[in-house]
């Protein structure tokens, strides 16, 4: 089965969101916090394994979006503001 979100796309998402590494200990994932106005909006986790084709298909749920949007976001077809608009519509952020 093809993976929608590969490790490289997951890294691109974290970079685009300017996510900050969290100090939460995890043996299998690196955890990143996404902040807006100093408020934690989302936590994104990336597997540490060396397999680049290993799936990260849980990331759309962590971003509170669908898989298609997450992939488009990673490929730069969607902006950070598009993502915040979705979060606002769902009532997850206020500004």
C-alpha positions in Angstrom: 0.0 0.0 0.0 1.4 3.4 -1.0 2.0 5.8 1.8 0.4 9.2 1.6 2.8 11.0 3.9 6.4 9.8 3.7 9.1 10.7 6.1 10.3 13.4 3.7 6.9 15.0 3.4 6.6 14.8 7.2 9.9 16.7 7.6 8.7 19.3 5.0 5.5 19.8 7.0 7.4 20.4 10.3 9.7 22.8 8.5 6.9 24.7 6.9 5.0 25.0 10.2 8.2 26.2 11.9 7.6 23.6 14.6 9.8 23.6 17.6 11.3 20.3 19.0 9.6 19.3 22.2 11.5 17.9 25.2 8.9 15.1 25.7 10.9 11.9 25.8 10.0 9.3 23.2 12.0 6.3 22.0 10.5 6.1 18.6 9.3 9.6 17.6 10.7 13.1 17.5 7.9 15.4 18.8 7.5 19.0 17.4 5.2 21.6 18.8 3.4 24.1 16.5 2.8 27.4 18.2 0.9 30.5 17.2 1.0 33.6 19.4 2.9 31.5 22.0 0.0 29.0 22.2 0.5 25.3 21.3 -1.8 24.6 18.3 -0.6 21.1 17.4 2.0 18.4 18.1 3.5 16.6 15.1 5.5 13.4 15.6 8.0 12.0 13.2 9.3 8.4 13.4 13.0 8.2 14.0 13.5 5.0 11.9 15.9 5.2 8.9 13.3 3.9 6.5 12.4 6.9 4.4 9.4 5.2 2.9 7.9 4.3 6.3 4.4 5.8 6.5 3.6 8.8 8.5 -0.1 8.7 7.7 -1.1 9.7 11.3 0.2 13.2 10.7 -3.0 14.5 9.0 -4.9 13.6 12.2 -2.3 15.4 14.3 -2.8 18.5 12.0 -6.6 18.1 12.3 -6.9 17.9 8.5 -7.5 15.2 5.8 -4.7 13.3 4.2 -5.1 15.1 0.8 -4.7 18.5 2.5 -1.7 17.4 4.4 0.1 16.1 1.3 -0.8 19.3 -0.6 0.5 21.3 2.3 3.8 19.5 2.3 4.1 20.0 -1.5 3.6 23.7 -1.0 0.2 23.8 -2.8 -1.4 25.0 0.5 -0.2 27.7 2.8 0.1 27.9 6.6 -2.8 30.4 6.5 -5.0 27.9 4.7 -4.2 25.5 7.5 -5.1 28.0 10.2 -8.4 28.8 8.3 -9.3 25.1 8.7 -8.4 25.1 12.4 -10.5 28.3 12.9 -13.5 26.7 11.1 -13.2 23.7 13.4 -13.0 26.0 16.5 -9.6 24.8 17.4 -8.0 28.3 17.3 -9.4 31.7 17.7 -7.0 33.9 15.8 
